[in-house]
Amino acid sequence: MSTAPSLEKGTPSSTEAVYAILNVLSNNLTIDLRPSLATLVATPTDTTVRLVFNAEICRQHPSTQSLEESHSPHVHLGSINISPIDIQRYLREYSTATVAAACKSSNANVESHDISNSTVQPQRRNSMLVEPEIILRFSQESDHHLDKRRKISDDSQEEVIVEDNQQDDYHAAVFEDNATTRQIQTKSREFPQRKKKKDQDVHELQPLSTERFVSGVWKQIFNSVELTPSSLVNSSYDNLCGTTNPGSSSNIEAFRFINTICLRVTKLSKCSRALETIVQARWVDCFEARVKEIEIETPFLSITETKMCALREACTMLQWSEKELRNKLSIWRGYKEIKDAGGWACLVFAGSGIYRFCKYRVGFGNGLTTKLGKQRSSLEVAADTIHPEWRQLLSIIGEETHLIYTGHPHDWVVSDGGTPLELKSTYTQWDPDFHFTHLESSQLDPNSWGTDDPRWTSNTDTSFCNSCGYLQSNDVSRNECRCFPELYGGCKTPVAVQVFRTPSGKNNGLIARCEFPRGAAIGEFVGLITKDMEGKDVMQSDNNGKRYQIFQGKLGNYTRFVNHSCAPNSQFQKFCWLGSERVILTSRGIESGSEITVDYSDEYWKGLDKECKCGEPCCRYLKKQTRKA
Ligand SMILES: C[S@@+](CC[C@H](N)C(=O)[O-])C[C@H]1O[C@@H](n2cnc3c(N)ncnc32)[C@H](O)[C@@H]1O
C-alpha cells in the first residue's frame, strides 16, 4: 500500500477529515483479495492462512501531488484466519467483496477492527501463517453499490435488490488499475450512516432482582459499615502514619496510609449514599403532601396540573429543569416505596444496588412490598443491635433517633411479620429466671478442668494447620491459614444469622440471613468446657483420650439455637486452631432465609421422650403412632 488518501480541496476542517478517514476505514473499505489469494491456492488444505490488514496513511504534497514518505505506524484494521478451501470458494464465488462480506462468506474468524488503536501490533510470525500484501482500494463511485452489498451481508432478512449492471460497474471501478485509488469522501451527509442499534443490541446493566436486592440489604447490615461521617473525615497522613512527608516514608507506610484512606472514603461514601436516599425518599413524602395541599387550595386544577404546579415550585427552589427533576423523581419514588415497605433501615443499608434497582424497577411491586414488610422488624433488630449509630442519620429528616431494639443481636427473637420478642420471654414458661450469657469463646469449667484445657494439644501463638499446612496466627497480617477465615485468622464481621421463632413448634431456631456456601463456617460451637454432666443437652468430644463436654444451656453463642433435622443443611466438624481443638458448624449449602439445621445424632434422641418435628419425609424419629395417623 503506497498510494495516499486524497483529501478533496475545500475540506472544511481537520476534524471532518479525521472523521472521513475513520469512516472510510470502518465502512467504505473494499478489498480485492483475488490477486493475493490466487498466490495461496496451492497452500495445503490443512493449513490456515492468516490475512493481516494494515493501512498506511501518507501525506500528499499540495502542489506537486507527490506522496511524502510516511513515518506513521500502520493502522491495523484486523485479520482473518481463512482456510484454503474457503480461499478457493471465495475466488470462485466472489470477485470483490467488502471485508464483512468476505468474512461472512468464508465463515472466517475475524479479529476486531480497532482503528482507534493505530499502533502496529507486531504479529508473531508462525510458519503456518502467511501474511500476503493486500491491495486496498477505496471507491467513491461504488458507495451506492457497496451499501447494498453490505445490507445483504449484514442482514439477510432485509430484502434488497442489487441490480446486476450496477454490480458490474462496481466491479469495473474496483478492478480498473486507473480507478481512483483510495478516495475519501468528504461530504459528510453522503457518508454511509451508522447502522441504528436494535433494542437488543443496546448493552444494559442487568437490574437487580428482588432477592438480590433484599440479600444485599442483609449483607450490608452484617458488614462493618460505619455510619458516622464526622468520625471518618478527620483523616490525614500525619495522624494515620505519624509522619509528615509521604514521599520520604517507606512504601509500606504509604500503602498502609492509602489503604486506610481508601477504607475511610468508602465508608464515607456509603454513609453519604445512605443520607442521600433517606433525604430523597422523604422529599417524595413532602412532595405528595404539598400536592395534596395545592389540591385543596386550587380545586379547579386537574391532578396533573396540580402535580406540575408542585413540581415547578420544587424546580425553582432546586434550580433544576423539570425534565431533570422528573427523571430523578422516578428513582426517588422507588426509594420511598422501599422505605414504606421495609422501613428506614432497609433504605439506609440498601447499598449501591438500590439506584439500579429503582431505575429499572425489575422485581418491584407487591412481591417486594410483601417480602420487605415481613422482614421489616427483623431488619430493624439487626440494624439497631449491630449498628446502634444508624438512627442518628434520621435526625436530618426529623425522624425519631431512639433505638427500638437494644442489647445483643441475639437477645431478640424475630419472626416473619411479627413483633420481635425478647429472648428471655421465650423461655419463661420453663424457667422464669432465664437469662442467656453470650460468649465469644468457650469458657473452661474450673471445677472440672482447673486450668488444664482438654482441647489443647500445644500452647503456642502460631501453629501449622492440620488441614492446609499453612501458618496459623490470630494476627491477621501473619496468618496464612484460610480454612475458615470467617472464624479464625481473618477480619471478623457479625455472622449473618438471627434467632427466630419457628412456626413448627420447636420454640426458637436459627435463620440464615445471607447465603452460606457449602463448606463455609457458620460458627464455633461455643459454651462451657466441662465433663461428666448427665441428663443435659451437651456436645460430647474427645481430644487425645481426654473426654470433655461443651454445655450451652444458658451460655454460649447462636449455635445454641440450631435445631435438629433428619435432612440437615449443616454439620459439626472438628478443626484445630493454634493447637486447640474446636467444634465448628459448617454449611452443606444454605440459602438466605432458610432455617439452619444439623443432625443431633441417634445418641441424642435415644434417651429422649421427644418427637422430632423436623418435618422431613425421611424423618427417623417421628413417633410410630404419629406416622400411622
Ligand atoms: C439446642 S436446643 C435448640 C433450640 C431450641 N429450639 C430452643 O428454642 O431453645 C435443642 C432443643 O430444641 C428442640 N428441638 C430441636 N430440634 C427439634 C426437632 N427436630 N424436633 C423437636 N424439637 C426439637 C428440642 O427441645 C431440643 O431439646
PDBQT file of the ligand as one rigid body, heavy atoms in Angstrom, charges set to zero:
ROOT
HETATM    1  C1  LIG A 701     -30.176 -26.849  71.292  1.00  0.00    +0.000 C 
HETATM    2  S1  LIG A 701     -31.828 -26.593  71.505  1.00  0.00    +0.000 S 
HETATM    3  C2  LIG A 701     -32.331 -25.852  70.033  1.00  0.00    +0.000 C 
HETATM    4  C3  LIG A 701     -33.075 -24.574  70.239  1.00  0.00    +0.000 C 
HETATM    5  C4  LIG A 701     -34.391 -24.736  70.853  1.00  0.00    +0.000 C 
HETATM    6  N1  LIG A 701     -35.382 -24.988  69.843  1.00  0.00    +0.000 N 
HETATM    7  C5  LIG A 701     -34.758 -23.561  71.688  1.00  0.00    +0.000 C 
HETATM    8  O1  LIG A 701     -35.811 -22.951  71.474  1.00  0.00    +0.000 OA
HETATM    9  O2  LIG A 701     -34.016 -23.253  72.605  1.00  0.00    +0.000 OA
HETATM   10  C6  LIG A 701     -32.433 -28.251  71.417  1.00  0.00    +0.000 C 
HETATM   11  C7  LIG A 701     -33.845 -28.398  71.733  1.00  0.00    +0.000 C 
HETATM   12  O3  LIG A 701     -34.643 -27.876  70.715  1.00  0.00    +0.000 OA
HETATM   13  C8  LIG A 701     -35.751 -28.718  70.482  1.00  0.00    +0.000 C 
HETATM   14  N2  LIG A 701     -35.626 -29.306  69.134  1.00  0.00    +0.000 N 
HETATM   15  C9  LIG A 701     -34.598 -29.163  68.307  1.00  0.00    +0.000 A 
HETATM   16  N3  LIG A 701     -34.822 -29.811  67.152  1.00  0.00    +0.000 NA
HETATM   17  C10 LIG A 701     -36.014 -30.367  67.249  1.00  0.00    +0.000 A 
HETATM   18  C11 LIG A 701     -36.783 -31.166  66.387  1.00  0.00    +0.000 A 
HETATM   19  N4  LIG A 701     -36.379 -31.510  65.175  1.00  0.00    +0.000 N 
HETATM   20  N5  LIG A 701     -37.989 -31.574  66.810  1.00  0.00    +0.000 NA
HETATM   21  C12 LIG A 701     -38.424 -31.228  68.023  1.00  0.00    +0.000 A 
HETATM   22  N6  LIG A 701     -37.749 -30.468  68.865  1.00  0.00    +0.000 NA
HETATM   23  C13 LIG A 701     -36.545 -30.039  68.505  1.00  0.00    +0.000 A 
HETATM   24  C14 LIG A 701     -35.695 -29.798  71.484  1.00  0.00    +0.000 C 
HETATM   25  O4  LIG A 701     -36.485 -29.412  72.566  1.00  0.00    +0.000 OA
HETATM   26  C15 LIG A 701     -34.255 -29.806  71.846  1.00  0.00    +0.000 C 
HETATM   27  O5  LIG A 701     -34.072 -30.325  73.136  1.00  0.00    +0.000 OA
ENDROOT
TORSDOF 0
